[in-house]
Amino acid sequence: MQQPIYDVNIKAGSSGTTTNENGFYELKIPANTDVTIIFTHLSHKRVEATFNLKNGEEIEFNPVMKIEIEQITTVVINHNTKHSVEGVVSIAPAVLRTIKGAQPGVENILKTLPGVNISNELSTQYSVRGGNFDENLVYVNEIEVYRPFLIRSGQQEGLSFVNTDLVQNVDFSAGGFQAKYGDKLSSVLDITYRTPLKFGIRAEASLLGGSIAAEAVSKDSKFSGIIGLRYRDNSLLINSLETESNVIPVFADAQTYLTYKFSDKFHLNFLGNISLNKYNFKPQNRQTNFGTLDQPIALLVFYEGQEKDQYLTTFGAFKANYFPTEDLTLKLIASAYHTTEEEYFDILAQYRLGEVNSNIGDENLGEVEFSEGIGSQLTHARNDLDALIFNVEHKGDYKLDEESTLEWSVKYTHEDIRDRLVEWEVIDSAGFSVRPPIYDIPNNQPYEPFEGPLVAFQNVRATNEVQIDRLQAYAQWSKRSMLGAHEVFYNAGVRIHNWTVNSKVPNQDGVTSSTQTVFSPRAQFAIKPDWEKDMLFRLAGGMYYQPPFYRELRDASGTVQPDVKAQKSIHIVLGNEYSFEMWERPFKLVTEAYYKNLTDVNPYTLENVRIRYSATNNATAYSYGLDMRLNGEFIPGTESWFSFGYLKTEENIDDKGYIARPTDQRLKFGALFQDYMKALPDLKMYLNLVYNTGVPGGSPSYANPYQFQNRLPAYKRADVGISYLLVDSNKEYTTKWKQRFKELSIGFEIFNIFNAQNSITNTWVRDVYSKRQFAVPNFLTPRVFNVRLSTRF
């Protein structure tokens, strides 16, 4: 029978402690660092264990020490349930680096989680539980990061901000998050970059680009740093699309995370990033076949012109950590984000819409034989944006006692945005210029000549200079205790957000200004019953606000509306976690039901990844659903999971009745499965599977969305990767070239293995005969093959 051992010496670096008569001990170790703890006793064999914990994370670790020479494997009695009680999903960095996709990174894994929907493999944007892309918070080492403003399609995006080669921890919450996180309506992605302990290099190359990351630490261990360089070329994917083109999509970035430890009480960190996206696009032609087997239809388009886009972003942040006592931590964070974005294009598209020859054996099989619509479209844009964002924040946490903690923050943000928007579109159908329906000019042709002016179908011209000052603060209290024999967790907090919008009036000297303030109370409660089955129940909710960012202030005409209110959501989440063993391996089933009641909603339209807001608060909405995720070792030594989600979200604009929101994706199924051959364990395989039912397909310009509620087809995609580990750090090699590597692997990937035809938006084309408008799908990438080489020194 195992008995507690008194007076065991426990040492971690220069600090240490001993166990009491009951075998209990408490030891504080540095966060985000690999720390080796040594357990020694005169009568027992020495035990060593290495940990790497996040700031504030706690675990209970009790090794089994034997008198004999042989040492029994250590036993963890109870792992910290901090993430479980907070409703946070943690993703292992090894999974991020192993599971690749058409758009590799954190988002590639997020799309397999319940409640997270990504229906565009070229994009890193995701919607969570009915929200849009702008409703998600992203933090790297407690520093909020931003995405470019003008990007309108996934193929322009390039790289995700998060560099997976630098990642140590990935935490994700799909709703009901604490007050310490910012003011968004949907989700939080909390990334921690690692602090290195020794020199190392990691490199990777594929047909889609490459990356290299290096890390080092000084001899006195005071200074450490990690740097990552990435290059991405999406030509392989874009050239597989239906539109034949000459395209040069080049994306590159450099990131670094540096740490200097002046003393045990004061640490200074720096996070830096520079990113360049260049997208040069010259479309040539396109043919899209759609319709039915009985009545096949094709859209044939010939293009002239080109598009040139460039997005240059720089980001830098300093973070000072001061530990005056063991119970008090003080932080000061200062960051700056700057982006200059250019979007220039002139593209003439001449199209034929007609019936397709479906006679098998005919030499003209598949060609358009009878044209139902002939026309052209000329689009023009000269859009420039320059945005500069400063943040200064003080954060702190104080441990009131062994079981409760108080956290607080005060943050000031200044946003300076200068934007020039020039876009117009001219549409010609069968030789006649199509006028926009917003002009109410009598037209009595052919009885009277029409003398109205020729106008573009769409014409947006605006110049905006906007400054936004924000003052945010929060305070929250967390406590663990016992309720009878049951373990409970409490968290309660409140946020306050005050912002002032100053907008220069175009062609005038005046400035319009608006100041608003919102309060956001939030709370969480979790209980772990003292049952034979390992269960945990969680209830979270609160009042969540999203004060408008610049894009939410700009209406369809490009004019900034400073009086736009913060969107408001009352959010309730009820969750359950059931941990169990199956096949003598650990598994966990997580179930969450949620409901959101939204008011002061700012309606928007969604085209690919570009969101256009109405800049009004004239709608209400709701979202509710159920998310389930089963994860565990389906194959020994590998983590896999299966996800299911049900969602319904609708909005009521101007009291016209409820219709589906652009992100109303009813059913979702996702799977991430890893496997290997027992006879050849170095040969590994992964399957990344996503099925999402279709979202509303949008509506033509100026059309009433209540009359266009047809949905896109379901999004079906499966990516498969096979890799072989040539060199493993756990093995010894006599071959000289293998001794130079710690790891070396080669892989082969098939994206969209079943060649599913997925579409992201519709192109609306007019039929001059029937006066109808056809929704022509814009298809995404078909089956694509890729090879990959990865190494670590």
N, C-alpha and C positions, 0 to 999 in steps of 0.2 A: 504494500500500500504506500502511495506517495505521501510524504510528510513535508511540511514547511521546514526550511533550513534557516537557522539564525546566523547572522553575522557573515553573510556572503559579501565579499568585496566586489563592487560593481564600478567599473571605470570606463569612461568615454573621453579620450584625449586627456586634458588637464583636469577634468571634473570627475567626481565620483561620489558614491554613497554606499551604504550597507543595508542589508535587510533586517527587519525587526523580528521579534520572536514568532510572528505569524508568517514570515517569509515575504512580507510586503515591502515595497520600496518605491521611491519616486525619483526620477532622474530627468533633468531638462537637457536637451541636446539642440544644437543649431538646426534651423529649418533649411529645407531645400539643399541638403548636403548629405552625402553618404557618410554615415558615422558608424564605426565599429565599436560595439559594447562588449567588454570582457568580464565574464563572471568567474571568480576564483574563490576557492575555499580549501583550507588545509586538508580536509578529509574527502574532498571530491575532485573529480576531474574538471579541468578548465573548460569553459564554454565561450564561444565567440558568436556574435550575431551582428549583421549589418542592417541598418535602417536608413531610410530617407523619407522624412516626414515633412508635410507642409506646415506653414506657420499656424499654430493653434491646434494642430492635429495631435491626438493622444491614442496610444494603444496600450493594452495590458499584455505583457509578455512574461511568461513564467517558464523558464527552461527546466528540463528534468536533468538533475546532476547525479551521476552515479559514482559509487566508491570504486567499482572495478575499473580496469584499464579501458575497457570498451565503453564508448559513450553512446547513449541512446539519443535518437533524434530529438531535437527540441520540440516543445509543444506550445502552441499559442492557445491560451485558454479563451480569450475573448478579444476579438479585433474591434477597434474603435468603430462605432456605428454613426459617426458624425455625418457622413454623406447620406446615409439612409434616412436619418431623421430630418435632414434638410431637403430631401427630394432631389438630390444631385446624382447624376450618372457620371461615373469615372471611366475613362477610356485609356487603356494602357498605351504608352508611346510606341511600344513594339508593334502593336496592331496598326498604328498609323503608318509606320515605315514599311510594313509588310504588305498591307492591302492597298494596292494602287487602283487607279481607274483612269477614265478619260480626263478627269480633272482631279488629280491626286491631292490629298491633304486632309485636314480635319473634316471638311464638309463632305468628302467622299464617304466617311464613316457615319457622319450625322444622318445622312439620308436613309440609313437602315434602322434608325431609332424610331419608335412610335411617336406620332405627333409632329414629326419633322418631314416636310415635303419638299423634294427637289425634282422637278420635271424637266430639267435641262442639263445634260451632262457637260455642256460647255461653260456652265456658270457655277460660281461658288456661292450664289445667293440661295437662301432657303427661307421657307415660311413655316411658322410653328403654330399649330392649333388655330388656324384661321387668320393669323396675322400676316402682314406683308414683310418685304425684305428690310424695310426701315424700322421694324419694331424689335430688332434683336440687338442686345448688348454684346460687345466683344471686349474682353480685357486680356492684356498680356502683362503679367507680374503687377497686377492691380492698376494698370494704366489703360485707360480707355483708348481704343483705336478706331479709325474711321475708314470709310470706303469712298472711292471717287463719286462725283456727283452726276456727270453727264453720260456715263456708259448706258447704252440703250439695248445692247444685245450681248448674249453670253460669249460670243466669239471675240468680243473686244476686251473681255475682262482680264484674261491672262492668269496671273498668280494670285492665290489667296495671300492675305497678309501673314498668316501664321506659317512659319517655316518649321516643318515637322522634324528636321534634323536637329533643331535646337530645343525641342519640347521635352519637358520632364513630367508634367501633369496636365491632364485635360479633364475639366469638370464641366458638365452641362446641365442646366435646369430648364425645363420646358414650361415653367409657370409656377406661381405661388412662391417666388423667391423672396429673400429677406430684404429688409430696408437698406442694408449696406450696399446693395446693387442699385444702379441708376434708374432713371425714369423712362422705361420703355414698357410696352404692353405685353410682350410675348415671351422672350427667353433671355438667358444669360449663358455665354460661352466664356469660361474662365480658364485662361492658359497660363502655365508657369514655365518659363524657360529655365534650364538647369544651370547650376554653378559647377563648373568642371573641377575635378580633383587631380587630373593628370593630363598629359599630352595625348592627343588623338586626332585622327583625320577620318572623315567619312565622305565617300564620293559615290556618285551614281550617274549613269548615262543611259539614254534611251533614244528612240526615234523622235520623241517629243521634246527633247532637251536634256539638261543635266543639272547637277548640283554638287557642291562641295562644301563641307563644314569642317572647321578646325577649332580645337580647344586646347587651352594651355593654362598652367598655373605656375606662379613664381616659386622660387626655392623656399622662401619664408611663408608661403601659403597665404600671404596677404592679398595678392593681386591674382585675379583669375579672369579669363575672358573666353568667349566663344563667338565665332563669326561664321556666317553662312552666305554663300553666293548661289544664286539660281538663275537659270536661263531656260526659257520656254519658247518653243516654236510650234504653233498649233496647225501648221500647214497640212500635216497628215490627216487631221480631223476635218478641217474646213474644206480641203480639196475632195473629200468624200461626199460633200453635200450635193444637192441637186443643181445648184447654181454653179456653172462652170465659170472659173474666174482666175485671174492672176492675183494672188494674195501674198502679202508679206506680214504675218502677225508675229512680232518680236516682242517678248516680255522678259525683263531682267530686273533683279533686285539684289540688294546687299543688306544684311542685318547683322547687328552685333549686340551682345549683352555682356557688359563688363562689371566687375565687382572689385572694390578695394575695401579691405577691412583695416581701418585705422586702429581699432582695438576691439575687444570683445563686446564693447558697449556701443560702438559706432561703425556702421557699414554704409558705403556709398555705392549705388548702382547707376549704370547708364544703359539705356535702351535706344538704339539708333536704327533707322531704316531709310533707304532711298530706293525708289521704284520707278521704272520707266516702262510704259506701255506704248508701243508703236503699232498702228494697224493701218496698212495700206491695202486698199481693196479695189480691184478693177473687174466688175462682173462682165461676163460675155453673153451667156444665154442660159435659159432654164426651161425645162419642161416638167410639169407636174401633172400626173395622171390621177384622177379622182372620179367620183361618181359611183355607179353601180355596174355590175356585169352586163345588165341589159342596156344600160345607157351610159357608157363610159364617156368621160369628158376630160379634156386636157387643156392646160394653160401653157402656151408657148410664148416666151418672153425673150426679146433681144435687147441688150443693154449697150449704152454708150456712157462714158464718163467714169469717174472714180471717186473714192472716199479716202481721206487722209485724216486719221485721228492720232492724237498724242496726249498722254496723261503722265505728268511728272509729279511725283509726291515725295516729300521728305518729312521725316518725323524724328524727333529727339526728345528724350525724357530723362531727367535725373530724379533719383529716389534716395532719400537719406533715411536710414533706420537708426534709431537711438533707443537703447535698452537701459534706462536709468536704474531699474530694479528688476528682479525676476518676474514681477507681476505686471509691470508697466512697459508698454511698447509705444513709441512715438515715431511718426513718419511724416516726411515732407516730400511731396511729389510736384515737380514742375515739368510741363511738357509743351511742345509746340508742334503743330501740324501745318504743312503748307502744300497746296496742290495748285498746279496750273494745268488747265485742260483745254484742248483744242479739238473741235469737231467740225471738219470741213468736208462737204461733198456736193457734187453736181452729177446727178445720174438721170439719164433719160431711159425709160423703159417702154418699149413698144410691144404690145401684146396681141395675141390672137386667142380667143376662147371658143372652142368648138368641139364637134363630135369626133371621136377617134375611130379609125378603121379597126374593127375587131374581127375581121375575117381571117381565120387561120389559114396560112398558106399564101395569102395575098402579099405581093412585093411591097405594098404600102402599109403593111400591118403596123399599128401603133402611131401612125401619122394623123395629124388633124386634117380632115377632109372637108368639113363644112363649118365655116366660122359663124358663130352666133354673136360674137362681140369682137370689135376691133377698136383699139384705142392706144393711148400713150399716157405716160405719167412722167413729169419732170419734177424732181425734188432738189431742193437747194438748202444748204445750211452753212452759216458762218457763226458758230457758237464758241465763245471764249469765256472761261471762268477762272477766277483767281480767288482762292480762299485761304485765310490765315486764321488759325485757331490756337489760342493760348489757354493753358490750364494751370492753376496753382491750388494744391489741396493739402490740408493737414488731416492726418488720420491717426487714431490712437485706439488702443484697447487696454483695459485694466482688469486683471483677474481679482474679482471681489473676494472670492474664497476658492476652495478646491473645485466647486461645482458650478460657479456662475461667473459670467464675464460681461463687462460693459464695453461697447464699441461706439465710436463717434467719428464724425468727419465734418469739415467745412471746406467747400470748394468754390473757387471763382473761375469763370470761363468767359473769355472774350472772343467773339467770332466776327471777323471782318471779311465780307464777301462782295466781290465785284463781278458782275455777270452781264454779258452781252448775248442776247438771244435773237438770232435772225434765221427764221425758217419759213419757207413757202413751198407750196405744192400746186402745180397746175395739172389738171386732168382733162384729157381730150377723149371723147367717145364718138367714134364714127364721124370724125371731122368737125365736131362741135365742142366748144369749150364748156365744161361742166361748171356751173356756178354753185357756190355754197348755198344751202337752203336758209341761211340766216338773214339774207337780204329779201325784204318784203317789197319787191318792186313789181307792179302789175305787168303782166306779159300777155298781150292779146293777139299774138301772132296766130294765124297769118293775116288777120283782118287789119292789124295795125303794126307798123314797124316797131321793133323793140329797140329802144335807144338807151338802155341801161349800160353803165360802164362795164368793161371787161375786168373781172377781178379774179384773183387766184382762189382756188378751192380752199386752201388754207394759207393763212398769212399771219405769222407771229413775229413781232418786232418789239423788243424791250431792252432797256438798259437799267440795271439795278445796282445800287450801292447800299448795302445793308450791314448794319452793325447790331449784334445781339450780345448783351451782357447778362450773364447768369450767375446767381448765387444759390448754391445748394448746400444742404446740411442734413445729417441724419444722426440719430442715436438709437441704439438697440441694446437689448438685454437678453442674455441667453442663460439658461440654467438646466442642469441635470439633477434629478432627485429620484426618490422612490415614493411610489404611491402604494402603500401596503407592500406586497411582494413584487410589484411591477415597476419596471424602470420607465421614467417619463422624461421628456425633454420639452422645455418651453422656450419660445423666442417671441419677443414683441419689440416693435420699433416703429419709428415714424420718420418720414422724409419731408423736407420743405424745399420748394423750388420757386424762386422768384426770377423772372426774366423781363428784360426791356428790349423791345425791337425799335430801332431807329432806321427808317428807310427814307432815302433821298427821293423826293418826288421828281420824276423824269421831266426835263425841260423847264424846271423851276428851281428856285433857290431854297424852297422850304423843305422841311423834314417832318415826316409823320412819325409819331412815337406812340407806343403802347406798352403798358406795364401790367403784368399779371402775377398772381401767386397761387400755388396749390399746395395742399397738405396730403400726404400719402401714408396712412397708417397700415401696417402689415403685421401678421402674426402667424406663428406655426406652433402646433402641438403634436407630439408623437408619444406613443406608448408602446412598450415592448412587454407584453404580458408574460407572466411567469408560467408559461404553458410548456407542455412536453414538445409541442411543435414550435419551431422557431418562426414566430410571427412578429411583424411590426406594423402598426397602424399610424397613419399620419393625416392630419388635417391642416391645411394652410389656406390663407386667403388674405384679402385686403382690398384697398382702394388704390388702383394703379393709374397714374397719369402719364401722358406722353406730350410734354410741351413741344410745340412745333419747331422743327429744324428748318433750314432755309428752303428746302424743296417743298415742304408742306405749306409754306407761306406763299408760294408762287402759283397763281392760277393758270388756267388754260391759255390765257392771252399773254402770259409772261409777267403780269403785274404782281407785285408783292402786296399782300394784304396783312398789315401788321397786327390786326385785331383778331386773327385766328386763335381760337382757344385751344387748350390742351385737350386731347382726346382722353376720355375717362372710361375705366373698366373696373367693375366690381368682379373680383376673381375668387372662385372657391375651388379647391382641389382636395379630393379625398383619395388617399392612397393606401395600398397594402403591399407588404413584401413578405414572401414566404420562402424561407431558405430550407433546403432539404437535400438529401443524398439520393442519387439514383445511379445504379451500376457502381456503387461505392465511390462516387465522385460528387463534388459539390455542385448544386444548381440553385438558381434563384428565379422566382416568378414575381414580377413587379406589375401591379395593376393600379391604374389611376383613372378616376372619373373627374371631369372638370366642367365648370360652367362659367361663362363670361357674359356679363351684361354691359354693353358699351353704349355710352351717350356722348354727345358732342362729336360725333364721328365726322371725319373729313373724307368724303368719298373720293375715290380715285379710279383710274383706268390703268390696266396692266398690259403692256405690249412687250413681249419677250421679258427683259428684266428692267425696262424703264417704267417708272411710276409717274403718272401725271395726276396731281391733286386738283380738286375743285377750289381749294383754299376757302372752304366754308365749313360750318359745323351744322349742316342741315340734315343729318341722318342719325338714326339709332341702329344698333345691331346687336346680335348675340352670337355666341359660339358655345357648343357643348359637344362632348364626345367621351370616348373611352379608349385608353391606351393600355396595351399589354406587351410585356417583353419577358421572354424566357431565355436565360443565358446560363452557360456552364460549359463543362468539358464533355461535349458530346463525343469527342475523340480525346483520349488521354493526353494531357500536356498542352492542349490547344483550347482557346476560348472561342466560342461561337454563340450566336444568339438568333432568335426568331422574334419578329415584332408584328403586332397587329394594331391598327388604329381605325376608329370610326369618328368622323367629324361632320358636323353640320353647322354652317355659319351663314347667316342671312342679314341683310340690311334693309332699312326702310328710309328711302330718300324723299324728303318733302311730303311725308305722310301718304305716299302713293301705294303703299303696301310693301310687303317683304319679298325680296328677290335674292337669289344666291349672290354672295360676294365673289369677287374675282378669284379668291383662294379657296373656294368651297370644294375641297377634295374629299369626297365622302369616305372612301375606303382606302386603306393603305396596308400593304404587306411588304415587309423587308426581312432579309436574311443575310447574315454574314457567317459563312461556314468555312472552317479550316480543316484540312486533313493532310495525312502523310502516309507513305507506304511503310508498313511494319518491317518488311524485308529490306527496304531502302529508306530509312528515316530521313536522309538528307534531301529526298525528293518530296516537295511540299506543294499543296494546292490550296487555292482559296476560291470561293464563289461569293460574289456580291450581287444580290438579287433584290430588285425593287419592282413593285407593282402598285401603281396609283390610279384610281379611277379619274376620269377626265374632269377638268375644271371648265367653267364657262368660257366659250371661245371668243368673247368680246363682241364688239359691234362696230359698224362703219363710223367714220367721222360724222359728227353731228346727229347721229341716230340716237333714238331713245333706248337705253339699255334694257328697259322693261319689255321691249319687243324682240330682243335678241338674247335668249336664254339657252340656246343650243350649246352643247358641251363638246369639247375636244375628245377624241378617242382616248382610251386609257393609256397611261404611260407604262410600258413594259420593257424592262431592261435587265440583262444578266451579263456581268463581266466575270471572266475566268482568268486566273493567273496560275502558272506552274513555274516553280523555281527549283533549282538544284544548288545545294550548298557545297561548293568546292572546297572551302576552307572554313573550319570552325575553331574558335578560340579555345574550346574545351578539348581539342585534340592536338596531338603532337605529330609533326611532319618532319621527315628527313629530306624531302625535296627542298632545295634552296629557294626556289621561287615561291613556294607555298609558305616558307618561314617568314617571308616579308609581310604577310597579311595576318590580321586577326580574324577577318571574315572575308569571304569572297563568294558571290553567288551570281548565277546567270538565270534569267527568267524569260518566259514567253507569255504574252497576254493576248486575249481575244476580247475586245470590247463589243458589247451588243452581239453576243454569240449567236442568238436566234434571228438576228437581222430584222428586229421589229421596226416598223415604220411609226415612229413617234413624232408628234407635231407639238409645237410650242405656241404658235399663233396662227391666225388666218389672214390671208390677203383677200380683200374684198374687190371683186371684179364685176362690172355691170354687163348684163346681156341686153343689147340694144333692141332685140326683138320682143322679148317678154317683159322688159323693164325690171327684171329681177336682179338681185345681187347675189353672186355665188361666193361662198366662203371657201377659198382655196387654201388648203393646209400648207404651212411652211414646215417641212419635215426636218428632223434632226439627223444626227449621224447614223449611217448604217453600220454593218459589221466592219471593224477595223482591227488590224493585227499590229502588235508592237513587241519589240524585244528590249530587255533591260539588263544592265550590268551594275551590280552593287558591290562595294568593297569598304572595308574599315581597316585602318592601320593602327 
